[in-house]
Amino acid sequence: MNAPDLQLPLRDGSIPLARLIDAYMAAWTGRDTTRTQRLAFWRGALGHVPFGEVNDDDIHAAREQLAQQRGRVYSGRDAEGKVILRAKRGKLSGPTLNRYTVALSAVFTWAIRQRIAPRNFANPVRAVPAFPENPGRVRFLSDEERKRLLAACRASKWERLWLLVMLAITTGARRSELIGLRWRDVDLERRVAYVARTKNGDPKVMPLVPAVLAELQRFAPGAKPDALVFPARLRADHPMAFEDRWRQALKAARVQRFRWHDLRHTCASYLAQHGASLLEVADVLGHKTVRMAARYSHLSAGHRAALVERVMGEIR
């Protein structure tokens, strides 16, 4: 979508930031569910300011105010399928604050590319130093934990929990990608599932291992193409709110300090431990660069050592 379609004048920095954000979101095709929330903060903090007059001091001051707020985390969905967020105990972390400025930076970059920004306009976010990024928490299932957890999922009152967890472990897909799957996205003959648009805005193909394929075939008969693979019991047009069943399975399996997102870490860690390169890990997870996959590099140290020995070992 180009600038004229959005009815924004070209080369006009007098447009209020709020209006620019609205236009950006109308054109945005990504699936990052946090983008709306983060830009809503900037809309409230600086939305009245002409975007061409927003400077790094404005952004820094607003971010300082944001740093005093408590973070919120996903806590399931209500009866109507709306997301429920609960407040965390601590304040927002440096990396999380970085995500807020990245979202704002994307708006300014878009305005430059769409020729909405004045000539020679410089993205003011680039003058705001980012907080140090930590490598991120990597928690993955041990073999024994995995066996206990999958057994607990099999015993769950929700009969599709095992399938959902197995898909997460074997594909590394995000939660939103999995619960959004519809039967039209699943190709049982080719043994793959498709995500039309990931969080990064790219399509994704997920190979299906035999155990997952067999489980999908259990539920496939009679399913309509547009039906969700993991529907709610009372409202088939909404995805299942499975969080309680998930927590019960973790407790039954005696798996502690483990989040749903750690299933994605589990997939990546297993791949790295069995010799996958960081590029291959990034490809499976759907990362655009290997930077996010670098946190798993220590798990492939043995494979790298064997590779170097095989190639370089005879050099004298």
ROTIRO-385993 format. One record per residue (C-alpha): x, y, z. Coordinates in pm, 1 decimal, always signed. Last residue first. Layout:
# ROTIRO-385993
+----------+----------+----------+
!        x !        y !        z !
+----------+----------+----------+
!        X !        Y !        Z !
...
+----------+----------+----------+
This chain:
# ROTIRO-385993
+----------+----------+----------+
!        x !        y !        z !
+----------+----------+----------+
!  +5063.9 !  -3005.6 !  +1008.0 !
!  +4706.1 !  -3015.8 !   +878.4 !
!  +4550.3 !  -3357.0 !   +923.3 !
!  +4290.0 !  -3243.4 !  +1176.5 !
!  +4161.1 !  -2951.6 !   +972.2 !
!  +3851.1 !  -3092.1 !   +805.0 !
!  +3754.9 !  -3374.5 !  +1039.4 !
!  +3882.8 !  -3202.6 !  +1352.8 !
!  +3703.9 !  -2879.1 !  +1264.0 !
!  +3379.3 !  -3067.5 !  +1207.7 !
!  +3415.5 !  -3269.9 !  +1527.9 !
!  +3472.3 !  -2951.1 !  +1728.3 !
!  +3172.5 !  -2787.8 !  +1562.9 !
!  +2951.1 !  -3083.3 !  +1655.2 !
!  +3070.8 !  -3073.3 !  +2014.7 !
!  +3009.6 !  -2700.5 !  +2039.5 !
!  +2652.0 !  -2732.6 !  +1912.1 !
!  +2490.2 !  -2654.2 !  +2247.3 !
!  +2708.4 !  -2346.5 !  +2294.5 !
!  +2557.5 !  -2194.3 !  +1979.4 !
!  +2201.4 !  -2199.2 !  +2113.8 !
!  +2190.8 !  -1829.2 !  +2207.6 !
!  +2316.3 !  -1751.2 !  +1854.4 !
!  +1972.7 !  -1837.7 !  +1715.1 !
!  +1849.3 !  -1480.6 !  +1765.9 !
!  +2144.3 !  -1345.4 !  +1567.2 !
!  +2103.5 !  -1599.9 !  +1287.0 !
!  +1886.1 !  -1360.0 !  +1086.9 !
!  +1526.1 !  -1359.0 !   +959.9 !
!  +1415.4 !  -1598.7 !  +1231.9 !
!  +1152.9 !  -1853.6 !  +1129.1 !
!  +1232.5 !  -2114.9 !  +1392.5 !
!  +1333.5 !  -2375.1 !  +1133.5 !
!  +1542.6 !  -2125.0 !   +936.4 !
!  +1715.8 !  -1991.7 !  +1247.3 !
!  +1812.0 !  -2344.7 !  +1348.0 !
!  +1947.0 !  -2411.3 !   +998.4 !
!  +2151.9 !  -2090.9 !  +1001.8 !
!  +2279.4 !  -2176.9 !  +1349.4 !
!  +2399.7 !  -2508.4 !  +1210.3 !
!  +2222.7 !  -2831.4 !  +1303.4 !
!  +2450.2 !  -3089.6 !  +1465.5 !
!  +2228.9 !  -3290.5 !  +1695.2 !
!  +2266.5 !  -3062.6 !  +1995.2 !
!  +2168.4 !  -2761.8 !  +1783.4 !
!  +1846.2 !  -2928.5 !  +1666.5 !
!  +1753.9 !  -3036.9 !  +2019.9 !
!  +1820.7 !  -2685.4 !  +2147.3 !
!  +1606.1 !  -2524.8 !  +1876.7 !
!  +1309.7 !  -2751.3 !  +1945.9 !
!  +1342.3 !  -2709.4 !  +2322.7 !
!  +1369.7 !  -2332.5 !  +2290.5 !
!  +1036.1 !  -2337.6 !  +2106.9 !
!   +894.2 !  -2553.7 !  +2385.6 !
!  +1030.5 !  -2287.4 !  +2620.3 !
!   +766.1 !  -2050.8 !  +2483.8 !
!   +504.9 !  -2248.7 !  +2678.5 !
!   +688.4 !  -2168.5 !  +2999.6 !
!   +888.7 !  -2396.8 !  +3228.7 !
!  +1000.1 !  -2321.8 !  +3583.1 !
!   +912.9 !  -2673.9 !  +3696.9 !
!   +828.6 !  -2998.1 !  +3521.2 !
!   +679.5 !  -3241.9 !  +3772.1 !
!   +486.7 !  -3419.6 !  +3494.4 !
!   +155.1 !  -3378.4 !  +3677.3 !
!   +233.6 !  -3012.5 !  +3741.3 !
!   +329.0 !  -2946.6 !  +3380.1 !
!    +15.1 !  -3127.7 !  +3261.1 !
!   -205.6 !  -2920.5 !  +3490.5 !
!    -45.3 !  -2601.4 !  +3364.4 !
!   -118.6 !  -2701.3 !  +3006.4 !
!   -477.3 !  -2794.9 !  +3084.6 !
!   -528.1 !  -2454.1 !  +3245.6 !
!   -367.6 !  -2276.8 !  +2948.2 !
!   -576.5 !  -2450.4 !  +2681.2 !
!   -799.8 !  -2165.8 !  +2569.0 !
!   -896.4 !  -2342.7 !  +2245.6 !
!   -903.8 !  -2129.5 !  +1934.0 !
!  -1229.8 !  -1953.2 !  +1848.5 !
!  -1463.7 !  -2040.1 !  +1557.9 !
!  -1553.0 !  -2368.9 !  +1726.9 !
!  -1712.3 !  -2189.0 !  +2019.0 !
!  -1814.6 !  -2436.1 !  +2288.5 !
!  -1518.3 !  -2672.7 !  +2273.7 !
!  -1263.9 !  -2419.2 !  +2156.8 !
!  -1097.3 !  -2516.7 !  +1831.9 !
!   -746.1 !  -2660.6 !  +1784.9 !
!   -726.5 !  -2758.9 !  +1416.2 !
!   -948.2 !  -2463.4 !  +1332.8 !
!  -1216.5 !  -2518.2 !  +1069.9 !
!  -1181.8 !  -2354.3 !   +729.3 !
!  -1109.1 !  -2681.4 !   +547.7 !
!  -1398.3 !  -2865.9 !   +718.5 !
!  -1307.0 !  -3158.2 !   +942.7 !
!  -1497.4 !  -3480.5 !   +870.9 !
!  -1192.2 !  -3701.8 !   +906.8 !
!   -892.3 !  -3492.1 !  +1017.4 !
!   -887.3 !  -3568.7 !  +1390.2 !
!   -708.3 !  -3901.9 !  +1387.2 !
!   -503.9 !  -3805.1 !  +1079.5 !
!   -351.7 !  -3523.5 !  +1282.5 !
!   -227.7 !  -3779.3 !  +1535.3 !
!    -62.6 !  -3987.5 !  +1263.8 !
!   +108.6 !  -3680.5 !  +1118.3 !
!   +235.4 !  -3578.8 !  +1460.5 !
!   +390.5 !  -3922.0 !  +1517.6 !
!   +535.5 !  -3929.6 !  +1163.4 !
!   +710.3 !  -3587.2 !  +1187.8 !
!   +539.6 !  -3293.5 !  +1016.0 !
!   +749.6 !  -3046.1 !   +818.4 !
!   +652.8 !  -2682.4 !   +883.7 !
!   +642.4 !  -2439.6 !   +591.6 !
!   +649.2 !  -2068.1 !   +673.0 !
!   +530.0 !  -1750.3 !   +506.6 !
!   +695.0 !  -1421.8 !   +613.7 !
!   +550.7 !  -1129.2 !   +811.5 !
!   +795.7 !  -1160.7 !  +1099.4 !
!   +520.6 !  -1287.3 !  +1331.2 !
!   +443.7 !  -1547.0 !  +1064.0 !
!   +223.6 !  -1514.1 !   +757.3 !
!    +71.6 !  -1796.6 !   +555.9 !
!   +167.7 !  -2062.9 !   +807.7 !
!   +170.8 !  -2395.3 !   +627.7 !
!   +168.2 !  -2752.8 !   +751.5 !
!   +366.9 !  -3034.6 !   +595.0 !
!   +344.1 !  -3409.1 !   +538.8 !
!   +299.9 !  -3386.0 !   +161.5 !
!     -6.6 !  -3609.7 !   +176.3 !
!   -129.7 !  -3466.6 !   +507.4 !
!   -126.2 !  -3109.6 !   +382.3 !
!   -237.9 !  -2891.7 !   +675.3 !
!   -317.6 !  -2524.1 !   +617.3 !
!   -669.3 !  -2603.9 !   +493.1 !
!   -724.8 !  -2772.7 !   +827.5 !
!   -682.0 !  -2443.0 !  +1006.1 !
!   -382.6 !  -2342.9 !  +1215.0 !
!   -428.0 !  -2034.3 !  +1434.0 !
!   -352.0 !  -2225.7 !  +1753.6 !
!    -16.3 !  -2323.2 !  +1607.1 !
!   +100.9 !  -1989.9 !  +1467.3 !
!     -5.5 !  -1803.2 !  +1781.3 !
!   +195.2 !  -2042.0 !  +2001.0 !
!   +508.4 !  -1996.2 !  +1794.2 !
!   +642.0 !  -2279.6 !  +1583.3 !
!   +951.8 !  -2474.6 !  +1686.0 !
!   +837.8 !  -2754.2 !  +1453.7 !
!   +899.3 !  -3068.8 !  +1658.6 !
!   +847.6 !  -2930.9 !  +2008.8 !
!   +551.9 !  -2705.2 !  +1928.9 !
!   +382.1 !  -2971.8 !  +1717.7 !
!   +429.1 !  -3223.8 !  +1996.9 !
!   +272.3 !  -2981.5 !  +2245.4 !
!    -33.3 !  -2925.0 !  +2024.4 !
!    -75.2 !  -3295.2 !  +1950.8 !
!    -51.2 !  -3391.4 !  +2317.4 !
!   -304.4 !  -3122.3 !  +2408.4 !
!   -558.3 !  -3247.8 !  +2154.5 !
!   -751.0 !  -3478.3 !  +2389.5 !
!   -833.3 !  -3211.7 !  +2644.1 !
!   -892.0 !  -3416.6 !  +2959.6 !
!   -516.4 !  -3465.7 !  +2973.7 !
!   -368.9 !  -3816.4 !  +2995.5 !
!   -177.9 !  -3781.9 !  +2671.6 !
!    -47.8 !  -3445.4 !  +2791.8 !
!    +81.6 !  -3610.2 !  +3108.8 !
!   +266.6 !  -3869.7 !  +2901.0 !
!   +410.5 !  -3590.9 !  +2686.6 !
!   +532.8 !  -3413.0 !  +2998.8 !
!   +690.2 !  -3722.5 !  +3152.8 !
!   +875.6 !  -3813.4 !  +2834.0 !
!   +992.6 !  -3455.7 !  +2779.2 !
!  +1113.1 !  -3422.7 !  +3136.3 !
!  +1314.9 !  -3743.3 !  +3102.9 !
!  +1477.3 !  -3630.1 !  +2778.6 !
!  +1557.4 !  -3289.9 !  +2925.3 !
!  +1320.3 !  -3013.3 !  +2825.7 !
!  +1457.7 !  -2674.2 !  +2733.1 !
!  +1523.9 !  -2350.6 !  +2915.4 !
!  +1723.4 !  -2081.1 !  +2738.5 !
!  +1680.5 !  -1738.1 !  +2894.0 !
!  +1795.4 !  -1455.7 !  +2672.5 !
!  +2136.5 !  -1352.0 !  +2549.6 !
!  +2105.0 !  -1018.5 !  +2731.1 !
!  +2056.0 !   -707.8 !  +2522.8 !
!  +2213.6 !   -389.6 !  +2650.4 !
!  +1970.9 !    -94.8 !  +2640.5 !
!  +1948.0 !    +95.3 !  +2315.0 !
!  +2092.9 !   +441.7 !  +2270.0 !
!  +1846.7 !   +697.5 !  +2128.7 !
!  +1989.5 !   +870.9 !  +1819.7 !
!  +1851.9 !   +602.4 !  +1589.1 !
!  +1502.5 !   +671.8 !  +1721.0 !
!  +1512.1 !  +1014.8 !  +1555.1 !
!  +1484.5 !   +869.8 !  +1200.7 !
!  +1647.4 !  +1140.6 !   +991.1 !
!  +1440.3 !  +1344.5 !   +744.9 !
!  +1654.1 !  +1446.2 !   +447.1 !
!  +1338.9 !  +1521.7 !   +245.6 !
!  +1025.0 !  +1547.7 !   +457.0 !
!   +856.2 !  +1221.6 !   +562.5 !
!   +564.9 !  +1087.2 !   +357.7 !
!   +789.4 !   +952.9 !    +83.8 !
!   +661.3 !   +597.4 !   +150.8 !
!  +1014.0 !   +483.3 !   +236.9 !
!  +1062.7 !   +767.6 !   +485.4 !
!   +724.3 !   +712.6 !   +649.7 !
!   +800.6 !   +339.2 !   +679.5 !
!  +1130.2 !   +414.3 !   +850.3 !
!   +949.9 !   +643.9 !  +1095.1 !
!   +693.2 !   +375.6 !  +1178.6 !
!   +959.5 !   +103.7 !  +1211.4 !
!  +1149.2 !   +322.6 !  +1458.1 !
!   +842.3 !   +332.4 !  +1679.7 !
!   +830.1 !    -47.8 !  +1693.0 !
!  +1204.1 !    -66.8 !  +1759.0 !
!  +1160.8 !   +184.2 !  +2042.0 !
!   +906.3 !    -41.4 !  +2212.0 !
!  +1118.6 !   -351.5 !  +2156.6 !
!  +1413.7 !   -177.4 !  +2322.7 !
!  +1198.4 !   -125.3 !  +2631.3 !
!  +1156.0 !   -503.5 !  +2642.5 !
!  +1533.8 !   -552.3 !  +2619.8 !
!  +1583.7 !   -308.1 !  +2910.0 !
!  +1330.2 !   -483.2 !  +3132.3 !
!   +986.6 !   -348.6 !  +3217.1 !
!   +921.0 !   -316.0 !  +3587.5 !
!   +876.1 !   -607.5 !  +3823.4 !
!   +573.9 !   -785.2 !  +3964.1 !
!   +408.5 !   -862.1 !  +3633.5 !
!    +61.8 !   -734.6 !  +3548.5 !
!   -185.9 !   -973.5 !  +3390.8 !
!   -300.0 !   -973.8 !  +3029.7 !
!   -615.5 !  -1147.1 !  +2907.8 !
!   -659.6 !  -1185.1 !  +2531.4 !
!  -1015.8 !  -1182.1 !  +2402.2 !
!  -1170.4 !  -1514.6 !  +2302.4 !
!  -1522.5 !  -1427.7 !  +2409.6 !
!  -1506.4 !  -1650.7 !  +2717.7 !
!  -1180.1 !  -1487.4 !  +2823.5 !
!   -835.3 !  -1567.5 !  +2692.4 !
!   -510.0 !  -1678.0 !  +2854.6 !
!   -266.8 !  -1501.5 !  +3086.1 !
!    -27.1 !  -1322.8 !  +2850.4 !
!   +217.5 !  -1097.1 !  +3032.5 !
!   +213.2 !   -737.1 !  +3146.3 !
!   +506.4 !   -518.4 !  +3245.1 !
!   +497.6 !   -271.6 !  +3527.4 !
!   +557.8 !    +92.9 !  +3448.4 !
!   +859.6 !   +296.0 !  +3554.0 !
!  +1047.8 !   +223.1 !  +3231.6 !
!   +760.9 !   +376.5 !  +3035.0 !
!   +833.4 !   +715.0 !  +3190.5 !
!  +1198.4 !   +686.7 !  +3089.2 !
!  +1085.7 !   +582.6 !  +2740.6 !
!   +883.1 !   +899.8 !  +2709.2 !
!  +1184.7 !  +1109.3 !  +2807.3 !
!  +1413.6 !   +926.5 !  +2562.1 !
!  +1165.2 !   +963.3 !  +2276.4 !
!  +1121.2 !  +1335.6 !  +2333.5 !
!  +1497.7 !  +1383.4 !  +2365.9 !
!  +1553.4 !  +1188.2 !  +2042.9 !
!  +1335.1 !  +1426.2 !  +1846.5 !
!   +974.3 !  +1440.2 !  +1729.9 !
!   +930.6 !  +1751.1 !  +1513.5 !
!   +866.9 !  +1571.7 !  +1184.2 !
!   +609.7 !  +1353.9 !  +1359.7 !
!   +396.2 !  +1654.8 !  +1445.9 !
!   +335.3 !  +1603.2 !  +1821.1 !
!    -13.8 !  +1499.4 !  +1941.4 !
!    +69.1 !  +1129.2 !  +1937.8 !
!   +370.3 !  +1167.0 !  +2164.8 !
!   +282.8 !   +972.0 !  +2480.1 !
!    -54.2 !   +824.5 !  +2387.9 !
!    +41.6 !   +723.1 !  +2036.5 !
!   +377.3 !   +604.7 !  +2164.8 !
!   +202.2 !   +369.7 !  +2409.3 !
!    -44.1 !   +252.5 !  +2145.6 !
!   +258.3 !   +167.6 !  +1930.9 !
!   +362.1 !    -90.2 !  +2185.5 !
!    +17.3 !   -248.8 !  +2217.8 !
!    -39.9 !   -268.0 !  +1841.5 !
!   +303.0 !   -421.6 !  +1779.6 !
!   +264.4 !   -681.1 !  +2055.1 !
!    +52.7 !   -916.3 !  +1842.4 !
!   +334.1 !   -954.9 !  +1590.7 !
!   +143.9 !  -1075.8 !  +1286.2 !
!   +285.9 !   -850.6 !  +1016.0 !
!    +88.2 !   -692.8 !   +733.1 !
!   +121.4 !   -322.8 !   +816.7 !
!    -60.5 !    -79.9 !   +587.5 !
!   -339.3 !    +13.9 !   +829.0 !
!    -86.7 !     +3.9 !  +1113.4 !
!   +130.5 !   +260.9 !   +936.7 !
!   -164.9 !   +489.3 !   +870.2 !
!   -266.4 !   +477.9 !  +1236.0 !
!    +91.3 !   +545.1 !  +1343.2 !
!   +110.0 !   +846.4 !  +1110.5 !
!   -214.7 !   +980.8 !  +1251.6 !
!    -84.3 !   +950.9 !  +1606.1 !
!   +245.7 !  +1113.1 !  +1506.8 !
!    +61.4 !  +1424.0 !  +1399.4 !
!   +123.9 !  +1516.6 !  +1032.1 !
!   +334.6 !  +1832.3 !  +1018.3 !
!   +624.7 !  +1642.2 !   +863.8 !
!   +472.0 !  +1663.2 !   +517.0 !
!   +679.7 !  +1522.7 !   +234.5 !
!   +378.9 !  +1357.5 !    +70.7 !
!    +30.2 !  +1413.7 !   +199.5 !
!   -142.4 !  +1120.6 !   +370.5 !
!   -456.2 !   +984.6 !   +211.3 !
!   -362.7 !   +622.2 !   +282.6 !
!   -391.6 !   +531.5 !    -84.8 !
!   -164.4 !   +828.2 !   -164.0 !
!   +110.0 !   +682.0 !    +62.3 !
!   +142.5 !   +338.5 !    -93.0 !
!     +0.0 !     +0.0 !     +0.0 !
+----------+----------+----------+
